[in-house]
Amino acid sequence: MAELDFPGGLPRAITPPDEPLNDVLHAAGYTAAVEWGKARFYRGMVELAGGLAHMGFLRSQALLNLFSDANARTGAAYTLGELFGVMKVGKSAARSAAVEHLYGLSDKRILMRGYVVPCPVCKLDNWISVSKINERVACSGCLAAFQMPLQVHFSYKLNQVYLEGLVQGALTVLLTAMHLYDGGAPFTWQACTVAEKGGGRTEIDLLCKRGDALVVVECKDNFNAGSDAAAFEEQVRRAKQVSREIGAEFAFATLQPAASIPAAVQSVIDAVGASVLDRDVLLHGGVKTLPYE
């Protein structure tokens, strides 16, 4: 199991995700299970933050710039000045807000604090967490032991759980869960559910229950020019069918602006009658599109 560094420095294994909504699928004749390989990282991201109610930082444009940065997603470490560049904040109120967010993420161990130290033997840059600092440290490459420099600046990198979740599409899923949760009604959600019936297999990105209302959501962070349009259409139609059979609303969510949704994708969405939760809705509330809101 993957290990997380939680506030206080005590490692804790990611708990297996609850599957509280599988019963509604079972009642419609489906077998259902959460795909633990992906869901553990989504749940881990939420656990580190302290729950969905504490994930408002995902709506910060500056932090979205960081979470979307290709190098940050591969584990790159940045100095504070470099972080400001990645976050695209100048010397303004935006930077002050960014600093507050960074303090919060560092406190929750979502943003890991450490040092980048070059090995004097093989010259490899080593990133060393503050929790692992000793007077002498070992190079992660050649394994040579060497003394820490007398002066070195902090560097910051994303927690491995966030790295894994982000590359697997967690942003849109979690922002959508937050949007639906904001209504204040009793709320339950699960991500990465696989429902099977009659030889057909449907991957449900997000399944939610708010009050007595069920919602099935197909989620996309972005659109790739080379993606398989036919496969996308089949997936959407399967998800729509599941939503119909369990009496759920069906929505399509994307982190992209409505104007950036490709015509072929929009055509599929229109054909199945899906509500659309686009970037404006997910980040700013936008227009409430689901009928029970």
MOZI-V711836 format. One record per backbone hydrogen bond with DSSP energy under -0.5 kcal/mol. NH is the residue of the N-H (numbers start at 0). CO is the residue of the C=O. Records with the same first field share a line. If there is no record, write none. Layout:
# MOZI-V711836
NH->CO  CO
This chain:
# MOZI-V711836
3->11
5->3  9
8->5
10->8
11->3
13->1
21->18
23->20
24->20  21
25->21
26->22
27->23  24
28->25
29->24
30->195
32->193
34->191
35->33
37->34
38->34
39->35
40->37
41->37
42->38
43->39
44->40
45->41
46->42
47->43
48->44
49->45  46
50->45
53->50
54->51
57->54
58->55
59->56
63->59
64->60
65->61
66->62
67->63
68->64  65
72->68
73->70
74->71
75->70
77->155
82->78
83->79
84->80
85->81
86->82
87->83  84
88->83
91->89
94->91
95->91
96->92
97->93
98->94
99->95
100->96
101->97
102->98
103->99
104->100
105->101
106->102
107->103
108->105
109->104
110->104
111->109  156
113->154
114->127
115->152
116->114  125
118->123
122->118
125->116  123
127->114  125
128->126
129->112
131->128
132->129
136->145
138->143
142->138
145->136
147->134
154->113
155->77
156->111
158->109
161->158
162->158
163->159
164->160
165->161
166->162
167->163  164
168->165
169->164
172->168
173->169
174->170
175->171
176->172
177->173
178->174
179->175
180->176
181->177
182->179
183->180
187->208
189->206
191->204
192->203
193->32
194->192  201
195->30
196->199
199->196
201->194
203->192  201
204->202
205->216
206->189
207->214
208->187
209->212
210->185  208
212->209
214->207
215->248
216->205
217->250
218->216
219->252
226->223
228->226
231->227
232->228
233->229
234->230
235->231
236->232
237->233
238->234
239->235
240->236
241->237
242->238
243->239
244->240
245->241
246->243
247->242
248->213
250->215
251->274
252->217
253->276
254->219
259->256
260->257
265->261
266->262
267->263
268->264
269->265
270->266
271->267
272->268  269
273->268
274->249
276->251
277->275
278->255
281->277
282->278
283->279
284->280
288->286
292->289
